[in-house]
Amino acid sequence: MTNNKAFEKMKQGMELRGFAISTQKKYLMNLRHFTNHFNLPFSEMDYDHVRDFLHHAIKLKT
């Protein structure tokens, strides 16, 4: 699955769950930051990518 298809699937899921538009935009923006950080498709990402990205985000705030 391409990242764009994954974004659309996630957006659809949020719409079905009744998430506010502002929440949808924020979640998708953060997901784009995550995927751009590694420049990989979702199918190639795993738990370690999430940990590395969260560590990176925390370091940016300090």
Buried (B, 14 or more C-beta within 10 A) or exposed (E): EEBEEBBEEBBEEBEEEEBEEEEBEEBBEEBEEBBEEEEEBBEEBEEEBEEEBEEEEEEEEE
